[in-house]
Amino acid sequence: MRLSQAELFIIDMEMKNLVYRHKKTGNLYKVVESEAEMKDIKIRDWKECVIYRSLSIPSKIYVREKSDFKKKFEVCEEVEVDD
């Protein structure tokens, strides 16, 4: 099932409004962009990815394949952050 641009925009905005906790480290992060692409240099193909930043060190920006992000992070319900 392919999502429309409007549906992708809504998902992107929802992800950006949440705080995520890394399941292993417990560190907190905020999504900067959830509808990005990165090139997998091994297979020379484009992959969906998430760009996110650390809440403890805001200048630290990370990129991770979207499927990996969904496995390793969980929504942190009890934290609110003002940007």
C-alpha positions in Angstrom: 0.0 0.0 0.0 1.4 3.3 -1.1 0.6 6.4 1.1 -0.4 9.7 -0.3 1.7 12.9 0.2 -0.8 14.2 2.7 -0.7 10.9 4.7 3.1 11.0 4.7 3.1 14.7 5.8 0.8 13.8 8.8 3.0 10.8 9.8 6.1 13.1 9.6 4.5 15.7 11.8 3.4 13.2 14.3 6.9 11.7 14.6 8.4 15.2 15.0 6.2 16.0 17.9 7.3 12.9 19.9 10.3 12.1 22.1 11.9 8.7 21.5 13.9 6.6 23.9 16.7 4.3 22.7 15.6 0.9 24.1 19.2 -0.2 25.0 20.8 3.1 26.3 17.7 4.9 27.5 18.9 8.1 25.8 16.3 10.5 24.5 16.0 11.8 21.0 13.7 14.1 18.9 13.0 13.3 15.2 14.2 16.1 12.8 12.9 14.5 9.6 11.1 11.2 9.2 10.6 11.1 5.5 14.3 11.2 4.3 16.3 8.9 2.1 19.9 7.7 2.4 22.0 5.7 -0.1 23.1 2.2 0.9 26.5 2.1 -0.6 26.8 -1.7 -0.5 23.8 -2.4 -2.7 23.7 1.1 -4.3 20.0 1.6 -3.5 18.1 4.3 -1.7 16.6 3.4 1.8 14.0 5.3 3.8 15.6 6.8 6.9 15.0 8.9 10.0 17.1 11.9 10.9 17.1 12.6 14.7 19.0 14.6 17.3 20.0 13.9 20.8 18.2 15.8 23.6 21.2 15.8 25.9 23.6 17.1 23.1 21.3 19.0 20.6 24.2 19.5 18.1 24.5 15.7 17.7 22.5 14.7 14.6 22.0 11.0 13.5 20.7 9.2 10.5 19.3 5.6 10.8 17.4 3.4 8.4 13.7 3.8 9.3 13.1 0.0 9.9 16.1 0.0 12.3 14.8 3.1 14.0 11.4 1.5 14.6 13.1 -1.6 16.1 15.5 0.2 18.5 13.5 3.2 19.7 10.2 3.6 21.5 8.0 6.6 22.1 8.7 8.2 25.5 5.3 9.2 26.7 6.3 11.0 29.9 8.6 13.6 28.4 7.6 16.8 26.7 10.1 19.0 24.9 9.7 22.6 23.6 11.6 23.4 20.5 
